[in-house]
Amino acid sequence: MRVHGNVADFILAQLAEWGVERIYGVLGDAIFPLMDAFNRQSKIEFISTTNEAAAAFMASYEARLTGRLTVCTATSGPGTVNLLNGLADAYLDGSPVLAITGQVETKKIGTRAKQYIDQQLLYRNFSRYTTLLINPAATAEIFAFAARQAYIDFSVAHVTVPKDVMAAPLSAGTIATDMVEIRKPQVFSGSNEKILGIIRNAQKPLVVVGQVGEDTVFQTLSLVHHIGSGLVVAQQAKGVVRGSFDRNLGGIGEAGLPPIVMEADCIILIGNASYEKKYFPKNAKLIHLAERPSDINVNAQGAASGDLGLLIEAIMHDLGDYAVNQDWVEQVKGEALRIKQSIGQAGEDNSRPVLPLRIMAGLNAVVPPNAIIVLDTGEFTHWFDLGFRAENQDVLLSSMWRSIGYGLPAAIGAQLANRERKVVAIIGDGGAISSLNELLTCARYNLAITIIIVKNQIYSIEKNKMAAEGLQPFGYELTTPDFVQFAKSCGVEACRIEDPTEIEERIGQAIGLDQPVLLEVDCASVNLPSL
């Protein structure tokens, strides 16, 4: 297929051919030709955000949810710099994102021109690939290589396009008609014999489910039954295994560490679990199964990488008739039931201000099983990990970068990619004051996101961690606006929840509407058990 027009026209046509449906960004001088090109095509929608970091977060979480290549754009100088916060999230958590940034005209590159910086030097630590497009004739090759780097490696690729190059004529450019298929790797490395030996010698195995694909869940649960293990679900894997599964001990971390976890003599980590690994019992043997060798935990005594489903099936086959420790199985089931009952009782406490677990109980009651839940950074994420019993929902959170304020942009990206599904964003008041301007984006595109602001007017976990380290807490107080009135001024329906008995009704009503709704919940600050 051949495209006539300028470089910007070609870029949009090529991205559309690869299945890109939208580009997130903010208008700026250096990308005027790209913005102009949107007028000459109809396949790709431009999502105008209020700042560039939000645009990158939106692209990151759309990519994480769908597995498809996503795109964001920004102008030169400050726009390019602002984009980095969201791209760092995508880079560290493995989201396939292509960033296109404008640049000063080629005659000004290397000078002291306004808004000129060496973008490749800046982006080197946040991308798998970054390059400067100088000659229009190289457009097709550079964009094909960049897109494939992002898509195949689940990473960030970045192309800088000077304004004059973006506007330059491109005579009948040929676009690639497909994106290369990703094939899961076969087993690269690792010794199954060492893994089998550790499992055979274990009396109290525990499987920890990290970030894995849905197609691996069946094999994971089969392994749990085959070896008679308990199960812990990592925060970023919440929803992969039903909360009602009778061996599901929930999460481990700041919000709780069931004593039974410390009894485990063998930990089998499937996928990655960035939050949880520091809580593994020190004396337990660690087996790590990951898709890529680079993801293997350096402390693992047994490890293998490749297609996780095939790895698990091979391990079960080679184990043969494994002698399950039934006493351990019953102990695990009993502890899982006790945890569920304890959380259920805490969720019935209607004290004021609202307790964190009371919010989670309300979510358990009304969030549909096919919903998407986005968690910003904050103490409430640990209460969510403890108290929310996921039943097939997709839960999105930042594993490595954890920038405060990404939650609302992430929810926007998720909703735009899945208009038919309900999206719930849970955000602390600290995160809200960092990104609440994106309510304007919600209103502009009429995105049916239920936004729950957990308001306690402090950076709670930072305050408590400082105290736990023997320091005098300082700088943790927050000055917050009236979020309800702010939301209404943006054209978003909103209400305040002070009475815990209203939680289920208010959240349920909000989820049922086909428009954005903000709920401000006055929440108590409760120390996490580990602090």
N, C-alpha and C positions, 0 to 999 in steps of 0.2 A: 504494500500500500504506500502511495506517495502523497506527500502533503506539500501544497504551495503556500507561501506566505513568509513570515519572518521566523526567527529562532523561537520567539515566545509561542507563536502558533504551533510550531512543531512540538515543543515541549508538552503543551496541553493535549495535542492529538496523540502523542506517544503515551502519555500517562493514562488517557482514556482507554486506549487500546489494551493497556495492562490491567484495566479494571478499577482504576482509581475513580472514585465517585465524588470526592470533595477535596478541597485544599483549604487548610486553615491558615489565617494570617491577618496582618494589619497593613493597610495601604501605606506606601512611602515612595518618595521620588525615584529611588533606584530600581523599583519594580513597576514603574508606570507601564512599560511595554507589555509586561505579563498581565497586568490588570486590564489593559486595553484588549488583549487577546481573548479574555473571557467573553467579551461582547460578540465574538465571531464564532462561538461554539456553544453547544447546549448540553454536552455530556457531563461536564464537571461543574459542580457547584462551588462557589467561593463562600466560605464561612468567615465572616468578618468578626473578629474578636476584639476585646478592649485592650489587650496587650499581647505581645509576642510570646511570652512564656506560657500563657494560657493556650495559645494556638498549638504550641509544641506538646503540651500536656494532652490536649484533645486528640492530637494525632497519635500520641503514644498509647493512649488507652483504647482508642478505636482499633489500633493494630494489635494490641494485646488480646482484646476480646475476639477479634475476627481471624487473626493470623495473616491478614492481607497487608500488602504494602500501603502505607498512608503517607501523606505529604503535608508539609507546612512551609510557609514562606515568610520572609521578612525583608525589610529594606537594609541598606548598608549601615555601618556604624552601630548606633545604639539598638536598632532593631535586631541586627545580627547578634549582638551581645545578649539582649533580653531573651532571645530564643533558646539560649543555652541551658537555662534552668530546666525547661521541659525536656530538652534533648538529652541531658544527663540522665534523667529518669529513664528514658527509652533505652539509652545505651547500656546502663547498668542492669536493667531488668529484661533486656533482650526483646525489644519491640522493633519490628521492621519499619523504620521511618526514613523517608527521604526529605532532607531539608534543602530548599532552594533559596539562596539569599542574593539580593542585589549587591552591586558594587559600583564604585565611582567609574567614570568612563576610563577606557584603557589608557588614554594619554595621561591620566592623573594617577595611575597606580604607581606606588613607590614615592609619591610626593607628599607634601604636607596638606593635601586637599582636605576640605571639610568631610568628615565622616569616613575617611579612609583608615583602615587597619588591615594588617595581614591576617585575613580570615583563616587561612589554612593553619597558620601557627596557633591561632586561638582554638580552632576546632579539633586539633590533633588528639587531644585527650578525651574527646567526647564522641568520636566517630570511628567506624571501621575504615572509612575512606573519605577523603576530602580533597577536592581539586578545584582549580580555577579554569573556567572555559574561556579561552582567548580567541579561538578561530571558529566561526560559525560552522565550518565544514566538519568539525569534530563533535558537534552536538549529539548526533545519534549514538556514536560510540561511547562517549562519556556518560550519557544518561543511561544507556543500556548497562554499562559496567556498574555504575553507581547503584541503580535500582536492584541489580542482582546481588550486589554486595549486601545491601540492606535486607533483601528478601531471603536469601539463602542463609546468611549468617545470623538472622534475627538481630539486627543491629542498626546503627544509624549510618547513613551515607549523606554526604553534603557536597553540593555543587554551588560554587560562586559564579554568578553570571553578571559581568559588567553591563551597565545600562545600554551602552551603544551596541554591544554584542547581542543583547536580548532583542533589540530593535532591528538588527541587521537582516537583510533579505536572505532567504535560504531557498535556493532553487530546487524544487521537487525533492525534498528530503524523504528518504525511505524509512518507514518506521517498522520496528520489530512487531510481529503479529501476536507473539505470546511471551509469557514469562516462563522461565525454566521451572520445571516441577521440582518440589522439594521431596526427596526420598529419605525416609528415616534411615540412619546408618545401621548397618549390621554390626555385630559385636566387633569393636575395635581392639579392645585390650581387657586384660583382667584375668585372674585365675579362678575359674569356677571351683577347682579343688579346694582352694583356701577358703572360699565362701562356704562350701558344703561342710568343711571340717568345723568351722565356727558354729554353723547352725546345728549340726549334729551334736555338738557338745553343750549346746544351750539348754537350759531348763526353763528359762523365763524370757522368751523372745518378745520383742516389741517392734512393730512396724511403724515407721513415721512416714506419712505420705506428704511429700513436698509438691512442688509444681510438676504436675504430670498431665498428660492429655487424657481426655475422657475415654479414649480407646484403651487406656491402660488400667482403668479402674477394675474391670472384671478380673484381670489377672492378679491385681493387687489383693483383692478380697479373697480370691482363690488361694493365694499364698498364706494369708492370715488364717484361713481355715486349715490349710494343709499342715502348718507347723504349730497351730494352736497358740497364736500370739495375740497380744493386745494391739490396739491401734491408736495412734495419735495423729491428728490432722494439723498440718502447718497452717499458719494464718493465711498465707497466700493460696492455699489449696482448699480453704473452707468452701463447702458445698460439693466438693468432688465425691465425698462419701456422706451418706445420710447421717444426720445427727442421731437418728433413732436406731442405728445399727448397734446391736447389743454388746459389741466389744469396743465401741468408740469411746475413748476416754476424754475426748474433746481436745483442747489445745493445751500446750504447756508454755509457761513464760511468766511475765510479771503478774498476771491475774491469777495464777494458780499453778501449783506443781503437785499433782496427786502423789502421795507417798508411794503408791504402787509403782510409779515410774522409776523411782530410785532402786527398786528391787530387780529391775530388768538386768539380765546378764548378757544380752545380745540386742543391739539396736540395728535394724535394717532400714536405712534411709533410702527412700525411692524418690528420685528427683532432688530438688533443692529446698532447703528450709533455713533461710538466713536468720530468722528470729530465734529458732528453737535450739540450734546446735549447742549453744553454750549451756543449755540446761540438761544435756544428756548426762546420765550417770557416768562418772569418771572410770569406774571399774568395768563397765560393760564393753564388750567387743563391738566395734562399729564396722558394719558393712554398708558400702555406699554404691548404689546403682544409679548411674546418670547417663544422659544421652551423649554427652561429650566428655572426653578425657579431661579437658580443662576444668570441668565442673566438680571433679572428684575432691572430696574433703581430704586434706593432707594427713589427717589423723586416722583415716580408715585403715583397719587391719586387713580388710578384704574389700575388693572393689572390682567393678566391671562397667564398661560403657558401651552404649549402642542402643538399639531399639529396646525400650524397657519391657514391652510386652513379651518379646522373644526371650529376653534375658530371664524374666520371671518364669516363663514356661520351661526353659531349659533347666533352671534350678530345681523346680518342682519335679521334673522328670528324673533328674539325676539323684534327687533325695530318695525317690522311691517310697516305700512304706515307712514313713517317718513316725517315730514313737511320740505321740503328742502327750504332753504333761497336762492331764485333765484337771488336776488340782489348780494349776496356774490359770487354765481357761475359766474355771468357775470363779476364781479370785478376781480375774479381770472383769467378768460379767457383773459380779457383785459390786465392784468399785464403780463401774460405769453406771449402774443403776443408782447407787448412792449419790454420785455426782449430779445426775439428772434430777433426783428428788431434792437435793440441797439447793440447786439453782432454781428449781421451780418454787420452792418456799421463799427464797429471797426475792423472786420476781413478783410475789404477792404483797410485798411490803409497800403500803401506800403512804409512807412518810413524805413530808415536805421539808426542803426541796426534794424533787424527784431523785430517787436513787438510780445510779447507772444501770443496775441489773433490772430495774423496773422498766426502763426504756427497752431493754433487750427482750423482756417478756412480752411487751406490746408488739414488738416487731415479729416475734415468733407467732403471735396470734393472727396477724393480718397480712404479712408480706407473702405474695403468691409464690409458688415453688419455681416458676420460670423467671422470676425477677432478676435484675442485675443490681447488686448492692455495691456502692463505692464508699470506701472509708478514707477520710483524710488522715493526717498524722495527729496523734494525740492520745491521751490516757484512755479515752473511751474505746479505742481500738482493742485494748486488752480486755476490757469488760465485754465487748462484743465477742471476742474470741472465747471468753468463758461462758457467756450467757446465751448466745444465739445458736439455736439448733438448726443448722442449715439443712434444707431438703431440696437439693438440686439447684439452688440459686447460684449464679455466678457472683463471686465476691472479688472485687478488684481493690488492690492496695499497693502502695509502693514498698518494694522489698528492700532496696538498697539505698536509694537517694533520699527518700522520705522528706521531701520539701514540704513545709507547711503551706497549705493553701491550694494544693493540687486537686483536691477532691471534687470541687464543683466543675472545673474544666474537664476532669476525667469523666464525670457523669455526663457532661454535654457530648463528648466524643462517643460515649457508649450509647446514648440515646439516639444520636444522629445515625449511627450504624444499625440500630435495632429499634425502629419506630414502633414496632408491634409489641415490644416488651416493656414492662414497667421498670423504671429506674429509681432507686432510692439512694440519695447521697447523705451520709452522716458526717457532720463536720463540727469541729469544736469552734468556740467563738474566736480563738486565736487564728485558726485557719480561715474563718469567715471574713475577718477584717483584712485578710491578705488577698482575697480573691472575690469578694462579694460583688464587685463591679460586673462580673460575668452573669449576674442576674439579668442584666440588660440583653445579653446574648440569648439567654433562656426565653425572655419575653419576645425578642425579635423573631426568633424561629419557632415560637410556641412549642417548646419542648416540655413534655409531660413528665417532669422530674419532681419527685417529692424530696425536698431539702430539709433535713432535720438538723437544727443547730443545737448542739449540746452546750448550754451556756452556764459557766460557773465563774466567769470573769477573772480567771487566773490561768497561767500556764501550769497546770496542776502537776503533771508528771515531772516537769523540770524542778518545781518547788520541792517535791517529795524526794527526788533523787539527790538534790543538793543536801537536804537534811540527812539522808541516809549515808552520804559521804562525809558527814561531820562538818559540813559547811553551813554558814548562815544564809538561808534563802534570801535572794535579792533579785529584783527586776522581774518578778513573776506576775505582778498585778497587771490587769488589762483594763483599759478604758474602752468600753464598747458602745456602739450606737443602739438605738431602738431598732432592732433588726426587722421587726414587723412593719414599722413605718417606712424603713428604708426599702424593703421589698415592694411595698405598695407604690412607692414613688417610682419604682422601676417597671410598674405594670404587672407585678406578680402578686397573686393572692397570698395572704399570710395570716397567721394567728399565733397567739402565745399559749403554751400549756403550762399551767401551774399546779393543776389538780391531777394527780396520777391516775385517777379513775377515768379520766378523759382520753388517755393515751391511745388505746385501741381504736376508739371511735374516730378521733381526729386523724390519726395516721391512715386508717382505712378509708376515710372520706377523701383524703388528699390523693391517695393512690388511685382511687376510682375516677378521678377527674382527668380529662385530656388537656391539661394545662399545667404549667409550673406552679407549685405551691410550696411556701416556706413555713415551717413549724419551728418556733423558738421554744425550747424546753428549758425551764429553770432547773438546773441539775445540781445536786450536792457534790462536793468534792470529797471523795472517799479514797483513802489510801489503798493502793494495790497491796495484796497480801505479801508480795515479795519485798515491799518497801516499808 
